[in-house]
């Protein structure tokens, strides 16, 4: 029971950080100092797999946003998933 309460506390803190306006959640989650649930660490191979998967998805999202920016002629405001800043056409590499 204590373990479940601990996990709920952990996810409540993360959800609170995630609910902040963009890009504040990036800094807010880091400030919590928790990357994984307490006492329930994933094996390194699973963690690496998930990190690589997340990076791959973020790169795909960035590519799609850069393509949209290129088609729109720089009139859109799209956010870089890696930095939280607005993408500029000159920094997009397809």
Secondary structure by P-SEA (a helix, b strand, c coil): caaaaaaaaaaaaaaaaaacccaaaaaaaaaacccccccccccaaaaaaaaaaaaaaaaaaaaaaaaaaaaacccccccccccccccccccccc
